[in-house]
Amino acid sequence: MGLTLAAVAAAGTVGYRLVVTGELTLDTGVGRTLRPLGPLTATIAAPRDTVFDVIAASVSLAGGPFGLRGATSLAPPRSWPSSADAG
């Protein structure tokens, strides 16, 4: 009986240390939303030119992440498909 109690205590101590130090993560599934891979779409109730200008201003002012500066570009709004093109 003493050996079993000691083994349980040791396992509990090791388990506690692993959780506290972050070496063992316990996924309870609480606090997250899982989404399937793929593009996210949103409907924006604004003229295309306005949406393009807002996005272009944020890209040009912020410059984006350091590693992507100069690598990002926006196509002119005329090349965007219209809602009438969606089938």
C-alpha positions as CSV (number, residue, x, y, z in Angstrom):
1,M,0.0,0.0,0.0
2,G,2.8,2.4,0.8
3,L,4.5,1.8,-2.5
4,T,1.2,2.5,-4.4
5,L,0.6,5.7,-2.5
6,A,4.2,6.9,-3.1
7,A,3.9,6.1,-6.8
8,V,0.6,8.1,-7.1
9,A,2.1,11.0,-5.2
10,A,5.2,11.0,-7.4
11,A,3.1,10.8,-10.6
12,G,0.9,13.7,-9.3
13,T,4.0,15.8,-8.5
14,V,5.5,15.2,-11.9
15,G,2.2,15.9,-13.6
16,Y,1.7,19.1,-11.7
17,R,5.3,20.3,-12.5
18,L,4.8,19.6,-16.2
19,V,1.5,21.5,-16.4
20,V,2.8,24.5,-14.4
21,T,6.0,24.8,-16.5
22,G,4.0,24.5,-19.7
23,E,5.7,21.3,-20.8
24,L,2.3,19.5,-20.8
25,T,-0.7,21.3,-22.1
26,L,-4.2,20.2,-21.3
27,D,-6.7,21.0,-24.0
28,T,-10.1,21.5,-22.5
29,G,-11.6,22.8,-25.7
30,V,-12.9,25.9,-23.9
31,G,-12.3,29.4,-25.2
32,R,-11.6,28.6,-28.9
33,T,-13.6,28.6,-32.1
34,L,-12.5,26.1,-34.7
35,R,-13.1,27.1,-38.3
36,P,-12.5,25.1,-41.5
37,L,-9.6,26.1,-43.7
38,G,-10.4,28.4,-46.6
39,P,-11.0,32.0,-47.4
40,L,-13.1,34.1,-45.1
41,T,-15.7,36.3,-46.8
42,A,-17.6,39.3,-45.6
43,T,-20.1,41.6,-47.3
44,I,-19.2,45.3,-47.1
45,A,-21.9,47.8,-47.6
46,A,-19.7,50.5,-49.1
47,P,-18.7,51.6,-52.6
48,R,-15.7,49.7,-54.0
49,D,-13.6,52.8,-54.5
50,T,-14.1,53.7,-50.8
51,V,-13.1,50.2,-49.6
52,F,-10.1,50.2,-51.9
53,D,-9.0,53.6,-50.7
54,V,-9.2,52.5,-47.0
55,I,-7.3,49.3,-47.6
56,A,-4.7,51.0,-49.8
57,A,-4.2,53.8,-47.2
58,S,-3.6,51.2,-44.4
59,V,-1.1,49.3,-46.5
60,S,0.8,52.3,-47.6
61,L,0.9,54.0,-44.2
62,A,1.7,51.0,-42.0
63,G,3.8,49.3,-44.6
64,G,2.7,46.0,-43.3
65,P,5.0,43.6,-41.4
66,F,8.7,44.3,-41.8
67,G,9.3,41.1,-43.8
68,L,6.6,41.9,-46.3
69,R,7.3,45.6,-47.0
70,G,7.6,46.1,-50.7
71,A,6.1,42.7,-51.4
72,T,2.4,43.7,-50.9
73,S,0.4,45.3,-53.5
74,L,-3.3,45.9,-54.2
75,A,-4.9,45.5,-57.6
76,P,-7.0,48.4,-58.7
77,P,-10.7,48.2,-57.8
78,R,-11.7,47.8,-61.4
79,S,-10.2,44.3,-61.5
80,W,-12.3,43.1,-58.5
81,P,-15.2,40.8,-59.5
82,S,-18.6,42.4,-59.0
83,S,-21.5,40.8,-57.2
84,A,-23.2,40.4,-60.5
85,D,-20.3,38.2,-61.6
86,A,-20.8,35.8,-58.7
87,G,-22.9,32.9,-59.9
